[in-house]
Amino acid sequence: MKNDLISIGIPVFNGEKYLEEALRSNLNQTYDNLELIISDNASTDRTESICRDYQALDRRIQYVKNEANIGAAQNYNQLFALSTGSFFRWSNADDVVHPMLVEKLSAALSERDDVAIAFGRTQLIDADGNAIEEYEGDEEIADDRPSSRYQRFYFQNGLTNIIYGLMRSAAMKNTELMGSGKLPAGDINFLAAMSLEGKFVGVPEVLFYRRIHAAAFSSNSDPAAEAAFWTASSDGIKLQNWRAIWADGKKIVRSKLSLHERLRTLRFWAQRAFWQRRLLLEDLRNFAMQSRDS
């Protein structure tokens, strides 16, 4: 895998404020055999002109603009569909990366075939790029058994910074990526699926700088806004907890796990459904009320 092509996908919507800094940090890597794909989700600010200016200066950039906003989930999926590299990573248009991120993470992936994702430590920064704190919640998931990795992921998942590590493209192809956009948290479901594909291994250095600011999606806890982010629709996501648990079960059943591992993973999946029973019942009540009022 040494010096193989590596793909970086940047999803963006009206990202003019931080976009240039994000582009520079991804292009100025010590590992230069890169393709950088930008999927512009119908931005109305200066995003397009910024991207086209950079594209004219660097042949590694591919820029695509959607005619309409297709939602974050489909936009993320489109980036991977356009990629051709052996390894892939998503990079948000407001975050920054260390110049050696690709070099160090690609080395970690190349050394071991059983690794699905390699990630560095995360430094949280504010709107102006000032350090807030080093995030301590990202931990390796290196169990040999897929069922154990799956359980560990759900027990220790936090800010999901690991999704901005470097991933094995072959493993990603065995998942539904971010799904159709009908899930309330496509990133969590994707990472759970990746835990069945391989280990999550960390590099003990800060390589990722995640920007925490008022306009960031992670700063918004409103369910309607979350649904609009993933789907580009104000209709919300009906039966969202049922959709999430069903998607999890489906990926386990369709996995290439041994029968024993599949059953062991499904047993934990059933436990999660039981633990979430109040949310699932609330989903049904809300759906019944909406159907009655429509």
Number of C-alpha atoms within 10 A of each C-alpha: 12 9 12 14 17 25 27 24 27 24 24 24 21 17 21 20 14 19 23 17 15 19 24 14 17 25 19 13 17 14 18 16 14 20 21 24 23 27 22 25 24 18 18 12 13 13 22 21 11 15 22 15 10 17 17 10 9 13 10 16 21 18 15 19 17 12 10 11 18 20 19 23 23 20 26 26 20 19 22 21 10 15 21 13 19 15 26 28 24 21 26 20 23 24 22 24 26 17 18 16 23 29 15 19 22 27 14 19 23 15 11 11 11 16 22 23 33 26 31 25 22 23 21 18 19 15 16 10 16 11 14 13 11 14 16 10 15 19 18 19 22 18 15 11 15 24 22 18 24 25 17 18 20 15 9 14 16 15 12 15 18 25 19 21 25 28 27 25 20 14 18 20 12 16 20 15 21 22 19 15 23 19 27 24 18 21 17 21 22 20 24 22 24 28 27 26 25 23 25 27 23 20 15 10 14 16 22 23 22 25 24 19 15 11 10 11 13 12 10 12 9 9 13 15 16 20 24 18 20 26 24 20 16 12 10 19 20 17 20 20 22 19 16 18 18 15 18 18 17 11 18 22 14 11 17 13 17 10 11 10 18 18 15 14 24 18 13 15 19 13 12 14 19 12 11 14 14 11 16 18 14 13 17 17 13 13 14 11 11 11 9 8 7 5
